[in-house]
Amino acid sequence: MSDEIVKFGIFGAGSIAIYRHTPEISANPWGQVVAIYDPITDRADLLADQLEEHYGVEVDVVESEEALLAIEEIDAVVVATPNRHHARLAVAAMEAGKHVLCEKPMATSLEDAQKMIDTAKKTGKKLMIGHNQRLMSPHVKAKELLDEGVIGDVLSFRTSFGHAGPESWSQDQGPHTWFFKREEAFVGTMGDLGVHKTDLIRWLLGTEVKEVGAFVETLAKKNEKDELITVDDNAVCILKMESGAVGQLTASWTYAAAEDNITVIYGTKGQMILGADPEFP
């Protein structure tokens, strides 16, 4: 497969598939979207039409999850569905012989996450979670400098990711979005945004979280019944790493004025600020 185009099937025709996964696969000479499944067929049809218009590729819209996994030419799938489906679809795809790129959060329980890992090992298929902040050029450079010890030993840090919320970005426009429903999402801003920074800080520092304390709250967001949503919209966490470094991690869906996506790392020889320069977000 390394010498050939990687052919993808897509589970989910929501915003992350529309604006990130499918155009980025299609713009890559080594990638091609060949099939899409979404229970809302109109969304899948629209996305397939857009891909044909912009990239000249013909994409099949299939009628079921099973139909997509039965397509032999598909090498890999993207799982871009509501969170509760992540583990089930990832496991089914690997068992069907497909590699998997799964949106975050990985799963809605430790047991399901472990099952995904075990299935990847058993089948020999690649399993990747969409922690894309590792791939941002400022973060890649920061990792290089940290590994070289440019700012010395890391003592503390703060990292934050917040914006006005998913209800204006999701294809389910408005307060009825699945992001706000515990039965679909399991977790709110921590699973949507906080998970990015949790992964990023572990990777940048090369150490795991040892202890954590947190306020994970629902403060403002309301659903279509004008009731507070059933998942969190703000989280403030204090982390202690195995290396001894301590820091703060925040995630929010209530930063109405502007997005905040910044990480500051303090070392014995200096400090590093990531995401503060508007030219290099």
N, C-alpha and C positions, 0 to 999 in steps of 0.2 A: 504493500500500500504506500510505502514511502516514495516510490517513483511514479505514483499515479495521483490523479485528482481524488481528493477525499470527498465522498458523497454523503450529504447530511439529510437526515429527517428531522423535522422540527415538531416538538410537542408544545403547542400553545402559540397563538397568533396575537398576543397582547403587545403592549408597548415595547417591552425589552426585546422581543423578537423583531418587531417592526423597525425599531430605530437602532438596534445594536447588532444582534446576532446575524440576522439574514443579510443586511447590507455588508457587514464586515466579512462574512463568509463569501458572498458573491463578488466582492472586490478583490479577493485573494485568488491569484491564478491557480492555487492548489486546492481550492474549495468550491463546492457546488451544492446548492440546495435542490433536492429532487422531490421532496414530499413534505406536506404539512398536514397536521391534524389539530383541529380545535373543535370542541363541542358546539361552538357557535360558528356554523359553517360559513356564514357571510363574512366573518373576519378572515377566515382562512382563504376564502376566494379572493377577497380584496388584496391580501398580502401576496398571493400567487400572481395576481394581475400586475401588481406593482413591480415585482421581481422580473416578470417578463418584459415589462415596459422599460425598466431602467437597465437591466443586465442581459436581456435577450435570452433568458433561460425559461424553459417550460417546466413548471412545477406542478406535480400532481397534488390535488386536495383529496385526501382519503377520508373514509367514513368512520373509521374506528382506530383505536390505539393498536389493536391486533393487526389491522391491515397495514399500518405503517411498518411495524416490526417484521412483517412477512416479506417486505420488499428486499430481495437478496442483494441488490446493488448498493444499498445503504451501508456505509462503513461505520457511521457514528450518528448519534442523535444528540440534540440539544433539548434538555428538559427545562422549559420556560413556562411553567404552569403555576397555579396557586400552590403554596408551600406543602399542603397536605399530600399532594400527589408526587412529590419529588422522589422519595425513596422507592415507592412502588414502581414507578416508571423506570427509574434508573436500574433497579434490579432486573426488571423484565427485559430491558434493552440489552444489558450485559449477558443475560442468559440466552438471548436471541442472537448473540454474536456481534453486538454493536459496542463500539466505544461510546463513552458518555461524557458530555459537558453538562453539568447540572447547575442551575441557578442556585444562589444562596437564598436562605440558609439551607445547608446540606439536607437536613431532615427535621422532623418535629419531635424526635426522641433519640436518646442515646442508642437504644436498641436498634432503631431503624438505620441510624448512621453506621453502626457496626455491621449491620447486615449488608449495607452497600459496600463497605470495605472488604468484608469476607467474600462477597460475590465477585468483586474485581480480582481478588487473589485467586479464587477458584477458577474463574473463566479466563484469566490472563488478559482481560480487557482493561483499557485505560479508563480511569475515573477521575475527572477533574471538576472542582467546584469553582464557580465564577467569581473568584476573589481577584478581580481585575486591577485593584490598586497596586498590586505587586508589579504590574506591567507598565505603570505610568513612568515616563522617562525621569522625572525628578526623583521618584522613589527608587528606581533602578540605580541612579547615580548616588543617592543617599546611602543605599545598602553597600555600595562599593566603598564609599568613604568611611562608613562606620566599621566595615570589616578591616580597613587599613588602619583604624585607630586614630583618625585625624582629629576627632574631638575628645580623645582619651576614653576613659571608662565612663559608661553611661550611668548617671546617678538617678535621673528622674526624667519625666516626659509628660506631655499633655497632648491628647489627640481628640479631634472633634469632627463630627459629620452631621450636618443638619440642614433642613430646608423646610419649605412651607407644607410639605406633605404630599402623599401619592395621589390624592383624589383628583388633582387637576392634570396629572400625567397619565394615569392609568386609562385604559380603554373603557373601563367602567367609570366614566366621568361622574364625579359627585360623591356624596357621603355614603352611597350604597356599595362602594368599591369593596372587592373581596379583601383588600389589605386591612380593612377595619373589622373583619369578622374572625373571631377566634377559631371557629370551626374550619375555616379555610386557611388562615394564615398562621395560627398557633401563637405567633409573637408579632409585635408591632415594629416600632422604630429600631429596637435592638436587632431584630432579624433582618430588617431592611438596610439599615445604615450602620448600626453599631458593630455588626458582624464584620464589615469591611475593615474597620479600624482595629478590631480585636485581632484579626488575621494579620493586618499590616504591621502592628507593633511587635507581634511575636516574630514575624519574619525579619523586620529591620534589626531588631536587637539580638536575634538568634537565641532566644530563650523563651521558656514557657511561663504561663501565669501560675504562680504558686498559691496566692491568696487573693480573694476578691470580696469587696463590700459594695453594695449598690442601692440606690433608690431607683426603682423602675416603676414609673407612674403613668396614669392617664389623667391629664390635666385639662385638656381643652377640646380635643377632637370629638365631634358628635356624628352619629349615624343618621340615616334617613328618618328615624323616629325622634330626632332631636335629643337623643340620649347619649351619654358618654360611650365611646366605643369600647369594645371588650378586649382590646389589646393596648399595649403601652404606646404613648406618644412622646414620652421623654424618658431618658435614662442618664443617670450620673453614676459612674463607677470609679472606685479606687482599686488599683491593681498593684500587687507586689509580685515581681518576677522572680524566678529561680536564681537569677543573677544577683538579686538584691535591689535592683532598681525599683523605684516606686513611681506611680503616675496616675493621671486622671484620664478617663475616657468618657466622652459625652456623645449622645445621639438624640436627635430631636426631629419631630415633624411640625414644630410650631415656630420655626424661624421665618416669620412672615416677610421680613424686609429683604433678606438676602441669604444665599446659601453660605454655609460655613464648612470648609473642608480643609482643615489645617492640622499639622502635626509639628510639635516643637520638642526637640530632644536636647537635654542638658548633660554635658559631659565634663570631665575634669579639666579639659583643655579648651573648651569652647561649647557653642551651642549650634544647633541646626534647625532652621525654620523651613518647613515644607508646605507649599500651598498658599503662601502669603502674597506672592507676586502674581498679579493678574495676567501677566504674559506667560506664566508657567504654572497653571493651576493644577 
